[in-house]
Amino acid sequence: MLTFLYQTMSHLWFGLAVFLIIFFICSRTAFFHATLFQQHYSWKNRLHIIAFFSLLGILNTYWSLWGESWLINTSSIFIIVAGLVSGPLIGFAVALLIAGHYVLLIHTKAALVSGCFFLLEGLLSGFLSGWLKGKKEMLPHAIGISFIFAASHIILLALFCYPYKFTPAIEDCALQVMITTALGTGCFIGLIKDSYKQKDILEGLAAKIALNITNSSISVLQNGFDQKAAQKITESILHNVKSFDVVCITSNSQLLGCTACEQEQPFLTYLQEDIEALLAEKFCPDNEKLTVLTSYLALPVTNGTATIGYLFVGHIVAEAMSAFETRLAEGIAAMLSTHIEINQIKERTKLLADAEIKALQAQINPHFLFNALNTISYYCGVQPQTAKKLINYLADYYRQNLADPNTLISLRQELQHINAYINIEMARFGDRLKINYDIDDTAFFKVPALILQPIIENSVKHGLHPKLDGGTITITVKNCSDYFFIAVHDDGIGIPAAKLDSLLQDAPDRKSIGLVNINKRLLAIYGPDNGLRITSTYGTGTTVSFTIPKQEED
């Protein structure tokens, strides 16, 4: 008896080890990452996952111990893992294929019962997928789920296949099957979780490197996007990313800057010829005409409205760009585009005739940018997805912050600008900063650009930041009979009464122009009755409000 138990366990575990090795090798491939690591599966992704787990489950059937009336196997592992990882649809599809093979081709007395239970396992594990992913410790729960499924399978075989006599007896193999299924599921879930972790680490590293390169490029791009700036940026990229052999920046028609790992003149001549040939053909992916480049990636660099050049990275040995290198290059190109756009908009603001408008547009708080970049750098290591979102919010914030204040935009656009700013500040302050929106659904109208964001920024900086436990900002928009009422209230430290009267005074030596500029613009556009109104109680909070008269176009 002990010999049989040992042989059974050894056979099951040896087979499990073989499939774990196969799974581990596959999990390191680009195809596996592109298939499994998606937030929303396409039908193509679903079919690939179903085919992968079904094939493993069917092959596992042939590694079973064959009895006279049933198989001792652990194909349930692949059904449970597919369901827990990918949901009920994929779990059921995998179970259907494995069960169909089992019932139609494996002629045992227990085949029908096992096949039906496979379908139930696929559905149940799929429905438990969302619950399991919400758990901090997935492995113990996955192991527990699979152990319960394996035990239920054994019990159903004993109940529904009676009075058949199984050889070997079910009770002789029950413990081995349950233990192997439970621990095997845990191993596969652990490998998948580790693959996700490695992906997050790579994305975090890519975001951090892209951020370092962008930080070093800020001062370079301040004087414009030219050959000198392009050359310095390529040098910075190659210095930070050792896996690239070649880094170039081009305009739409010529090479602006190029840095390579090899500096011999013949190599540089051939490299320049390769890049010029690719640029002339708009980076056609035909590598046969190239002399030194073996693989490359060309990504557009934009100024917000049009493509003004390309970021080009390449290899002189490797036949393909890795997924990490691709994500890194995409991040660098996006950040460069954002900074070029910001700097070009900043340059345009210098040409505005109205000094107050120019000052408002050019007023980029360096402390806010510094704090935002530090916050993004922190999240690169712990939450790469959050870091990506914050980079997008930062780009949106500066894009809107440098919009033309002479134009009227929809209230929705202004609220989107505020949302970008608030999300960056929330990442810094955490639970100390909250925002409430009390927006009338019937309030459809336009406001001058940059009319609300400076008020919100003042509330955060002067009202809530000095308060230890932070506070809440409430934005109210009401649709009244003849006008729209807009108010921003914070429950911060408030403003002393002695200072309150001087906030909107246009003093020549004032340091901050935000509220004064907003008040002057409102008065100029909507008349003397529609300027800013500020009420505050020191130690309690502040409310800044104004009205916009209804017009025919509203």
Backbone torsions as a table, in degrees:
resi	resn	phi	psi	omega
1	MET	NA	-46.8	-179.7
2	LEU	-63.9	-35.8	177.9
3	THR	-62.9	-41.9	179.2
4	PHE	-64.3	-42.8	179.1
5	LEU	-61.4	-42.8	-179.6
6	TYR	-65.3	-44.8	-179.8
7	GLN	-63.5	-40.8	179.7
8	THR	-63.1	-49.3	-178.6
9	MET	-63.6	-41.0	-179.8
10	SER	-63.0	-43.2	-179.8
11	HIS	-63.6	-46.6	-178.7
12	LEU	-63.9	-42.7	-176.9
13	TRP	-73.6	-32.8	175.9
14	PHE	-65.8	-42.7	177.0
15	GLY	-63.5	-41.1	178.7
16	LEU	-62.1	-40.5	179.4
17	ALA	-62.7	-40.3	179.0
18	VAL	-62.1	-45.9	-178.6
19	PHE	-69.7	-32.0	175.9
20	LEU	-65.6	-38.1	177.9
21	ILE	-65.0	-44.6	178.1
22	ILE	-59.8	-45.3	-178.4
23	PHE	-64.7	-40.2	-179.4
24	PHE	-62.9	-44.1	179.5
25	ILE	-62.7	-45.1	180.0
26	CYS	-64.2	-35.1	-176.2
27	SER	-68.3	-15.0	179.7
28	ARG	-95.1	2.1	-178.1
29	THR	-89.9	154.5	177.9
30	ALA	-64.8	-34.1	179.4
31	PHE	-62.6	-43.0	179.7
32	PHE	-63.8	-43.1	-179.6
33	HIS	-64.7	-42.5	-179.0
34	ALA	-68.6	-21.8	-178.1
35	THR	-90.4	-50.4	-170.8
36	LEU	-87.6	-32.2	-172.7
37	PHE	-92.0	60.6	177.8
38	GLN	-122.9	139.5	177.0
39	GLN	-69.9	-35.3	178.4
40	HIS	-130.3	117.2	-177.2
41	TYR	-75.4	133.2	168.4
42	SER	-81.5	169.9	177.9
43	TRP	-62.4	-34.1	177.7
44	LYS	-64.3	-43.9	176.4
45	ASN	-60.0	-44.7	-179.0
46	ARG	-60.2	-44.5	-179.0
47	LEU	-64.1	-39.2	178.7
48	HIS	-64.4	-44.2	-179.8
49	ILE	-65.1	-43.5	179.4
50	ILE	-61.0	-46.1	-179.2
51	ALA	-63.3	-40.1	-177.0
52	PHE	-65.0	-53.4	-177.3
53	PHE	-70.7	-33.9	178.2
54	SER	-65.2	-41.9	179.7
55	LEU	-62.8	-43.1	177.7
56	LEU	-62.8	-42.9	-179.6
57	GLY	-65.2	-39.5	179.4
58	ILE	-69.1	-42.6	177.7
59	LEU	-62.6	-36.2	179.3
60	ASN	-62.6	-30.4	178.5
61	THR	-58.3	-36.1	-177.1
62	TYR	-83.8	-1.3	171.9
63	TRP	-100.1	10.7	-176.8
64	SER	-75.5	162.2	168.3
65	LEU	-86.6	121.0	-174.3
66	TRP	-90.4	122.3	172.2
67	GLY	-102.6	-177.1	-179.9
68	GLU	-73.0	-28.0	-174.4
69	SER	-133.4	-0.5	176.6
70	TRP	-162.2	167.5	-179.8
71	LEU	-109.3	138.7	171.9
72	ILE	-95.3	100.0	-176.4
73	ASN	-143.6	170.1	-177.7
74	THR	-126.7	38.4	178.0
75	SER	-62.9	-21.5	179.0
76	SER	-58.6	-26.5	-178.5
77	ILE	-54.8	-46.0	-173.6
78	PHE	-73.7	-30.2	175.2
79	ILE	-68.5	-46.6	-177.8
80	ILE	-64.5	-44.8	-179.4
81	VAL	-63.4	-44.0	179.0
82	ALA	-60.6	-43.0	179.7
83	GLY	-67.0	-46.0	-177.5
84	LEU	-65.7	-32.8	-176.8
85	VAL	-85.7	-38.9	-167.7
86	SER	-118.7	-2.5	175.4
87	GLY	100.9	174.3	-172.2
88	PRO	-66.3	-36.2	-177.5
89	LEU	-63.2	-49.4	179.8
90	ILE	-69.9	-39.6	178.3
91	GLY	-59.5	-43.9	-179.2
92	PHE	-69.4	-39.0	-179.9
93	ALA	-64.3	-42.6	177.0
94	VAL	-62.8	-44.4	179.4
95	ALA	-62.2	-38.6	-178.9
96	LEU	-63.5	-43.6	-179.7
97	LEU	-67.6	-43.9	179.9
98	ILE	-67.2	-42.2	179.7
99	ALA	-65.6	-41.8	178.6
100	GLY	-60.5	-43.7	176.8
101	HIS	-62.6	-41.2	-176.1
102	TYR	-66.3	-43.1	-176.8
103	VAL	-74.3	-40.4	-173.4
104	LEU	-82.5	-31.9	-173.0
105	LEU	-112.6	-19.4	179.0
106	ILE	-103.4	101.6	-172.2
107	HIS	-90.3	83.9	174.2
108	THR	-125.9	162.7	-179.7
109	LYS	-66.8	-23.9	-176.8
110	ALA	-95.8	0.6	-172.8
111	ALA	-60.4	-45.7	-176.7
112	LEU	-65.1	-43.8	179.2
113	VAL	-63.6	-45.1	179.7
114	SER	-64.2	-40.9	179.5
115	GLY	-61.6	-44.1	178.2
116	CYS	-63.8	-38.8	-179.5
117	PHE	-70.6	-31.7	175.2
118	PHE	-57.5	-43.6	179.4
119	LEU	-62.0	-41.4	179.0
120	LEU	-65.0	-40.6	177.8
121	GLU	-60.9	-44.0	-179.7
122	GLY	-60.5	-43.9	179.7
123	LEU	-66.8	-50.0	-175.9
124	LEU	-63.8	-44.2	179.6
125	SER	-64.5	-35.1	177.1
126	GLY	-65.1	-42.8	179.0
127	PHE	-68.2	-24.4	178.2
128	LEU	-84.9	-3.6	-175.2
129	SER	-60.0	-50.3	-178.6
130	GLY	-62.5	-40.0	178.9
131	TRP	-63.9	-43.1	-177.9
132	LEU	-66.4	-41.0	-178.0
133	LYS	-67.7	-19.3	176.8
134	GLY	-82.0	-8.4	-179.5
135	LYS	-84.6	141.3	179.5
136	LYS	-67.0	-41.1	177.9
137	GLU	-109.4	101.4	-176.3
138	MET	-78.4	-38.4	-170.7
139	LEU	-59.5	-50.5	-179.7
140	PRO	-59.3	-38.8	-179.9
141	HIS	-68.6	-40.2	178.5
142	ALA	-64.3	-42.1	178.4
143	ILE	-63.4	-43.0	179.3
144	GLY	-63.2	-42.7	179.5
145	ILE	-61.3	-47.6	-177.5
146	SER	-67.8	-33.7	177.2
147	PHE	-64.8	-42.1	178.2
148	ILE	-64.3	-42.0	178.5
149	PHE	-62.2	-44.9	-178.9
150	ALA	-63.9	-41.4	178.4
151	ALA	-64.6	-40.8	178.4
152	SER	-63.9	-38.1	178.1
153	HIS	-61.6	-45.9	179.7
154	ILE	-61.8	-43.3	-179.1
155	ILE	-64.1	-42.3	179.8
156	LEU	-65.2	-38.3	176.0
157	LEU	-60.7	-43.1	-179.1
158	ALA	-66.5	-34.9	-176.2
159	LEU	-81.4	-49.2	-169.7
160	PHE	-87.5	-15.1	178.6
161	CYS	-97.8	2.1	174.6
162	TYR	-64.9	138.4	14.1
163	PRO	-99.9	22.2	-179.9
164	TYR	-64.4	145.1	176.6
165	LYS	-98.8	120.1	-177.6
166	PHE	-89.8	139.2	175.7
167	THR	-129.2	113.1	0.1
168	PRO	-72.6	166.2	-177.5
169	ALA	-67.3	144.9	-178.3
170	ILE	-59.5	-42.3	-176.2
171	GLU	-66.4	-21.2	178.6
172	ASP	-75.2	-21.7	-175.4
173	CYS	-114.0	-7.0	-171.5
174	ALA	-57.5	-49.0	-174.7
175	LEU	-64.1	-42.3	179.7
176	GLN	-61.5	-44.7	-178.4
177	VAL	-64.6	-44.2	-177.9
178	MET	-64.8	-44.6	-179.0
179	ILE	-65.9	-44.8	-178.9
180	THR	-64.4	-43.3	179.7
181	THR	-62.6	-44.9	-177.5
182	ALA	-65.8	-50.7	-177.8
183	LEU	-70.6	-34.4	176.6
184	GLY	-63.0	-43.2	176.4
185	THR	-60.5	-42.6	178.4
186	GLY	-60.9	-39.1	179.5
187	CYS	-65.1	-44.7	-179.2
188	PHE	-66.5	-43.0	177.6
189	ILE	-62.7	-38.8	178.3
190	GLY	-63.1	-40.8	177.8
191	LEU	-64.4	-42.0	179.3
192	ILE	-65.2	-43.1	179.5
193	LYS	-62.6	-39.2	178.2
194	ASP	-65.9	-37.2	177.5
195	SER	-64.6	-41.1	176.1
196	TYR	-61.6	-40.7	-178.8
197	LYS	-64.8	-43.2	178.1
198	GLN	-62.1	-38.7	178.3
199	LYS	-63.5	-44.3	179.0
200	ASP	-63.4	-38.4	179.6
201	ILE	-64.0	-43.7	179.5
202	LEU	-64.5	-42.1	179.5
203	GLU	-66.4	-38.7	177.1
204	GLY	-64.7	-41.2	178.0
205	LEU	-64.4	-41.6	178.9
206	ALA	-62.6	-43.5	179.8
207	ALA	-64.8	-38.8	-178.8
208	LYS	-68.1	-42.5	178.2
209	ILE	-64.0	-44.0	179.2
210	ALA	-60.8	-38.3	179.4
211	LEU	-66.7	-41.8	178.1
212	ASN	-61.7	-43.3	179.6
213	ILE	-64.9	-41.7	-178.8
214	THR	-66.8	-40.6	178.1
215	ASN	-58.7	-41.4	-179.9
216	SER	-72.8	-17.5	-178.0
217	SER	-91.1	-13.2	-175.4
218	ILE	-58.7	-50.9	-178.3
219	SER	-68.8	-32.2	-179.1
220	VAL	-65.4	-40.9	-175.5
221	LEU	-80.5	-8.5	-178.7
222	GLN	-63.3	-27.2	-179.3
223	ASN	-94.5	9.3	176.7
224	GLY	112.1	162.9	-179.9
225	PHE	-96.2	90.5	-176.7
226	ASP	-131.6	-171.6	-176.7
227	GLN	-63.6	-40.4	-179.5
228	LYS	-63.7	-45.2	179.3
229	ALA	-65.9	-42.9	-178.8
230	ALA	-61.3	-41.1	-179.5
231	GLN	-65.3	-42.6	179.1
232	LYS	-64.7	-36.7	-180.0
233	ILE	-68.4	-42.3	178.7
234	THR	-63.0	-38.5	177.2
235	GLU	-63.5	-40.9	179.1
236	SER	-64.8	-41.3	-179.6
237	ILE	-64.3	-48.7	-178.1
238	LEU	-66.0	-31.2	176.8
239	HIS	-66.3	-36.6	-177.7
240	ASN	-87.3	-25.3	-177.1
241	VAL	-119.8	97.7	-175.0
242	LYS	-74.5	-17.5	-176.5
243	SER	-76.1	-20.6	176.4
244	PHE	-76.7	140.2	174.0
245	ASP	-95.0	-29.8	-176.6
246	VAL	-139.6	135.3	173.8
247	VAL	-133.4	126.5	-179.6
248	CYS	-135.6	154.2	170.3
249	ILE	-127.7	130.0	-178.6
250	THR	-123.2	160.5	164.7
251	SER	-86.0	-167.1	177.5
252	ASN	-73.1	-12.2	-174.6
253	SER	-134.6	-13.1	-176.8
254	GLN	-148.3	160.5	177.6
255	LEU	-78.3	127.3	-179.4
256	LEU	-99.9	-43.5	-178.3
257	GLY	-150.1	145.3	-178.1
258	CYS	-151.2	133.8	176.2
259	THR	-134.6	133.5	-177.8
260	ALA	-132.7	159.2	179.8
261	CYS	-71.6	-24.9	176.3
262	GLU	-104.6	139.4	-175.6
263	GLN	-117.9	6.1	178.4
264	GLU	-66.3	140.1	-174.1
265	GLN	-61.0	-42.3	178.4
266	PRO	-60.4	-40.3	178.5
267	PHE	-62.8	-45.2	-178.8
268	LEU	-64.2	-33.9	178.5
269	THR	-65.9	-47.5	179.0
270	TYR	-64.8	-36.9	179.4
271	LEU	-63.6	-44.6	179.4
272	GLN	-62.4	-38.5	177.7
273	GLU	-63.8	-41.2	177.7
274	ASP	-60.3	-47.0	-176.5
275	ILE	-67.6	-41.1	178.5
276	GLU	-64.5	-36.7	176.9
277	ALA	-65.6	-42.8	178.5
278	LEU	-65.8	-41.4	-179.8
279	LEU	-63.9	-39.2	179.3
280	ALA	-64.8	-30.1	-179.7
281	GLU	-100.5	17.6	180.0
282	LYS	55.2	41.7	175.4
283	PHE	57.5	50.4	173.2
284	CYS	-62.9	133.9	-173.2
285	PRO	-74.8	18.3	178.2
286	ASP	-83.7	112.3	-175.6
287	ASN	-93.0	-2.0	-174.2
288	GLU	-66.4	-28.7	-177.4
289	LYS	-85.5	-5.0	-175.5
290	LEU	-83.4	149.2	-176.4
291	THR	-96.1	-49.3	-175.0
292	VAL	-114.2	-25.3	-177.9
293	LEU	-80.8	133.9	177.5
294	THR	-106.2	-25.1	175.9
295	SER	-157.9	154.2	-177.5
296	TYR	-159.9	168.4	175.5
297	LEU	-143.7	127.2	179.1
298	ALA	-118.2	122.3	-176.8
299	LEU	-120.8	136.9	-177.3
300	PRO	-69.1	142.7	171.9
301	VAL	-111.2	124.6	-174.3
302	THR	-118.5	165.8	173.7
303	ASN	-111.6	20.7	179.7
304	GLY	102.0	-29.6	-178.0
305	THR	-120.8	-26.3	-176.7
306	ALA	-152.0	159.4	175.8
307	THR	-77.7	123.8	-178.3
308	ILE	-110.3	-4.3	179.9
309	GLY	174.9	-167.2	-177.5
310	TYR	-140.3	143.7	167.3
311	LEU	-96.5	123.8	-173.9
312	PHE	-120.1	124.7	174.7
313	VAL	-127.1	145.5	-176.1
314	GLY	-156.4	172.6	177.9
315	HIS	-121.2	154.4	175.1
316	ILE	-111.7	-0.8	177.7
317	VAL	-129.6	-54.3	-176.3
318	ALA	-63.0	141.8	-176.4
319	GLU	-84.8	-8.7	-178.4
320	ALA	-155.5	154.2	173.8
321	MET	-81.0	136.3	178.4
322	SER	-74.3	163.2	178.7
323	ALA	-61.7	-37.8	178.8
324	PHE	-64.4	-44.9	179.5
325	GLU	-63.7	-37.5	179.0
326	THR	-64.8	-48.2	179.1
327	ARG	-61.7	-39.6	-179.7
328	LEU	-64.7	-46.3	-179.6
329	ALA	-63.5	-39.7	177.6
330	GLU	-62.0	-41.0	178.6
331	GLY	-65.2	-41.9	179.2
332	ILE	-64.5	-44.4	-179.7
333	ALA	-62.0	-41.3	179.5
334	ALA	-64.7	-43.4	-179.7
335	MET	-66.8	-39.6	177.2
336	LEU	-62.9	-42.2	179.1
337	SER	-60.7	-42.3	-179.8
338	THR	-62.7	-44.6	-178.4
339	HIS	-69.5	-36.7	177.2
340	ILE	-63.7	-42.9	178.6
341	GLU	-62.7	-44.8	179.9
342	ILE	-60.9	-45.4	-178.1
343	ASN	-68.4	-34.6	177.5
344	GLN	-69.0	-39.4	177.1
345	ILE	-66.8	-40.0	176.6
346	LYS	-59.9	-40.0	179.2
347	GLU	-64.5	-39.5	179.4
348	ARG	-66.4	-30.4	-179.2
349	THR	-66.1	-25.3	179.7
350	LYS	-68.5	-17.8	-177.2
351	LEU	-91.5	-3.4	-179.3
352	LEU	-71.0	139.2	-178.2
353	ALA	-73.2	-36.8	-176.3
354	ASP	-77.0	114.2	-176.0
355	ALA	-63.1	-36.0	-179.4
356	GLU	-67.7	-40.7	177.7
357	ILE	-64.5	-43.2	179.1
358	LYS	-61.9	-43.0	179.3
359	ALA	-63.3	-39.9	-179.8
360	LEU	-65.6	-42.1	-179.2
361	GLN	-69.0	-37.9	-177.0
362	ALA	-82.1	-5.2	-176.1
363	GLN	-80.2	87.9	176.6
364	ILE	-106.4	115.7	-175.9
365	ASN	-69.9	111.0	-178.4
366	PRO	-64.4	-31.0	178.6
367	HIS	-67.1	-38.9	177.7
368	PHE	-63.7	-44.7	179.1
369	LEU	-63.1	-44.0	179.4
370	PHE	-61.1	-46.8	179.5
371	ASN	-64.5	-39.6	179.5
372	ALA	-63.6	-43.9	179.9
373	LEU	-65.4	-39.1	176.2
374	ASN	-62.5	-41.5	179.2
375	THR	-63.3	-45.1	179.2
376	ILE	-62.5	-41.9	179.1
377	SER	-59.4	-40.0	178.1
378	TYR	-63.2	-47.0	-177.0
379	TYR	-70.9	-19.1	177.2
380	CYS	-58.3	-36.5	-178.0
381	GLY	-83.4	-30.8	-173.1
382	VAL	-106.1	-33.5	-178.6
383	GLN	-142.8	80.7	-176.6
384	PRO	-56.4	-37.3	180.0
385	GLN	-63.6	-40.3	176.7
386	THR	-64.0	-38.7	178.3
387	ALA	-61.2	-41.4	178.4
388	LYS	-62.0	-43.5	179.9
389	LYS	-62.9	-41.3	-178.7
390	LEU	-66.3	-35.0	176.3
391	ILE	-62.9	-42.7	177.7
392	ASN	-64.1	-41.6	178.6
393	TYR	-62.8	-40.2	-179.5
394	LEU	-64.3	-41.6	177.9
395	ALA	-63.6	-45.4	178.7
396	ASP	-61.4	-40.6	-178.1
397	TYR	-60.3	-51.5	-177.4
398	TYR	-71.3	-31.7	177.3
399	ARG	-62.1	-45.9	179.1
400	GLN	-72.8	-34.2	-177.1
401	ASN	-65.6	-24.3	-179.4
402	LEU	-104.0	15.9	176.9
403	ALA	-70.0	163.2	-178.7
404	ASP	-74.5	110.9	-177.6
405	PRO	-67.4	-12.2	178.8
406	ASN	-76.0	-13.3	-177.9
407	THR	-92.9	156.7	174.7
408	LEU	-99.8	134.6	178.7
409	ILE	-124.8	164.6	179.6
410	SER	-70.4	154.3	176.7
411	LEU	-57.9	-35.9	180.0
412	ARG	-60.5	-41.9	178.8
413	GLN	-63.7	-40.9	179.0
414	GLU	-65.7	-37.5	178.3
415	LEU	-68.8	-32.8	175.8
416	GLN	-65.4	-38.4	176.2
417	HIS	-61.6	-45.8	178.3
418	ILE	-61.7	-40.9	-178.5
419	ASN	-62.0	-40.1	178.0
420	ALA	-62.3	-45.1	179.4
421	TYR	-63.6	-46.5	-177.0
422	ILE	-63.7	-39.5	-179.3
423	ASN	-64.7	-35.5	176.6
424	ILE	-67.9	-43.6	-179.8
425	GLU	-68.2	-34.6	178.0
426	MET	-64.5	-34.7	177.6
427	ALA	-63.3	-32.0	178.2
428	ARG	-79.7	-46.7	-171.7
429	PHE	-88.1	-19.6	-178.4
430	GLY	64.5	-132.5	-177.2
431	ASP	-72.2	-7.9	-179.2
432	ARG	-73.4	-16.4	-177.7
433	LEU	-122.1	125.3	177.3
434	LYS	-131.5	154.7	178.1
435	ILE	-137.4	138.1	177.1
436	ASN	-120.1	140.7	177.0
437	TYR	-114.2	121.0	174.9
438	ASP	-117.2	78.9	-171.9
439	ILE	-106.9	124.2	175.7
440	ASP	-67.2	126.8	-177.5
441	ASP	-63.9	-19.5	-178.2
442	THR	-94.5	5.0	-176.6
443	ALA	-88.5	89.6	177.5
444	PHE	-112.9	108.3	-180.0
445	PHE	-161.1	172.2	-178.9
446	LYS	-109.0	150.4	179.6
447	VAL	-130.9	158.2	173.6
448	PRO	-63.6	140.7	178.8
449	ALA	-59.9	147.9	178.7
450	LEU	60.8	38.3	-178.6
451	ILE	-97.9	-29.1	-177.5
452	LEU	-103.6	-35.2	-173.3
453	GLN	-58.6	-43.3	178.0
454	PRO	-61.6	-31.4	178.0
455	ILE	-67.1	-44.1	178.1
456	ILE	-61.6	-42.4	-178.8
457	GLU	-63.3	-40.5	176.3
458	ASN	-61.8	-40.6	179.9
459	SER	-61.8	-42.7	-179.7
460	VAL	-68.4	-48.5	-172.3
461	LYS	-71.4	-46.3	-173.0
462	HIS	-101.0	-22.0	-177.8
463	GLY	-96.9	-48.4	-172.1
464	LEU	-100.1	-33.5	-177.3
465	HIS	-59.7	-42.9	179.5
466	PRO	-70.7	-12.8	-177.8
467	LYS	-85.4	126.9	-172.6
468	LEU	-57.6	-44.6	-176.8
469	ASP	-95.9	12.7	177.7
470	GLY	66.7	-147.9	-179.7
471	GLY	172.3	-161.6	-173.0
472	THR	-126.6	138.3	172.9
473	ILE	-106.9	132.2	179.2
474	THR	-119.2	123.3	177.2
475	ILE	-103.7	122.1	-177.6
476	THR	-117.4	132.0	174.6
477	VAL	-132.5	119.5	-178.4
478	LYS	-119.1	141.2	176.1
479	ASN	-96.4	99.3	-179.7
480	CYS	-94.8	-179.2	-172.2
481	SER	-64.1	-46.6	-175.7
482	ASP	-115.1	-2.7	-174.9
483	TYR	-156.6	168.3	172.5
484	PHE	-106.1	132.7	-179.5
485	PHE	-103.6	130.0	-179.3
486	ILE	-127.7	130.9	-179.8
487	ALA	-141.2	144.8	174.1
488	VAL	-123.0	117.0	-178.2
489	HIS	-118.4	137.0	172.3
490	ASP	-128.6	149.0	178.6
491	ASP	-101.0	42.6	-178.8
492	GLY	-83.0	-149.7	-172.2
493	ILE	-79.7	-12.0	179.7
494	GLY	80.4	179.7	-177.6
495	ILE	-123.3	131.2	177.9
496	PRO	-59.5	146.0	-177.2
497	ALA	-60.2	-34.1	-178.4
498	ALA	-66.2	-27.8	-177.4
499	LYS	-92.4	-21.2	-172.1
500	LEU	-60.7	-41.7	-175.3
501	ASP	-69.1	-20.6	-174.5
502	SER	-97.7	-0.7	-173.8
503	LEU	-63.9	-35.0	-175.6
504	LEU	-103.5	10.6	178.4
505	GLN	-78.7	133.1	-175.2
506	ASP	-85.7	68.7	-179.0
507	ALA	-79.3	139.4	-176.7
508	PRO	-66.3	-24.8	-177.5
509	ASP	-99.8	15.4	-178.1
510	ARG	-66.9	148.2	-179.6
511	LYS	-91.4	-32.1	-178.0
512	SER	-110.7	134.7	-177.8
513	ILE	-110.9	-3.6	-171.4
514	GLY	-56.7	-63.9	-175.9
515	LEU	-66.3	-39.2	179.1
516	VAL	-62.1	-43.1	-179.3
517	ASN	-65.3	-42.6	178.5
518	ILE	-61.2	-44.5	-179.1
519	ASN	-62.5	-43.6	-179.8
520	LYS	-64.9	-39.2	179.2
521	ARG	-66.6	-43.3	178.9
522	LEU	-61.5	-43.5	179.9
523	LEU	-64.7	-39.0	-178.6
524	ALA	-69.8	-35.1	-175.8
525	ILE	-86.1	-42.5	-169.5
526	TYR	-113.0	-2.3	176.6
527	GLY	102.1	171.0	-171.2
528	PRO	-69.7	-13.6	-178.7
529	ASP	-92.4	3.0	-170.8
530	ASN	-126.1	31.7	175.5
531	GLY	-82.1	-176.2	179.0
532	LEU	-71.2	143.3	172.1
533	ARG	-123.3	123.0	-176.9
534	ILE	-117.7	122.6	173.9
535	THR	-123.4	140.2	-177.1
536	SER	-155.4	146.0	171.8
537	THR	-120.5	120.6	-176.4
538	TYR	-60.6	126.5	-178.8
539	GLY	91.4	-6.5	-176.7
540	THR	-117.7	-47.7	-178.9
541	GLY	155.9	177.5	-175.0
542	THR	-136.9	143.5	175.0
543	THR	-126.5	126.5	175.2
544	VAL	-115.2	122.9	-175.7
545	SER	-137.5	160.6	173.5
546	PHE	-160.0	167.9	179.7
547	THR	-123.0	150.9	175.6
548	ILE	-123.2	115.7	-178.9
549	PRO	-62.0	144.6	176.6
550	LYS	-73.9	138.3	177.9
551	GLN	-124.0	170.4	-174.5
552	GLU	-59.7	-37.6	-178.3
553	GLU	-71.2	-17.5	178.2
554	ASP	-71.7	NA	NA
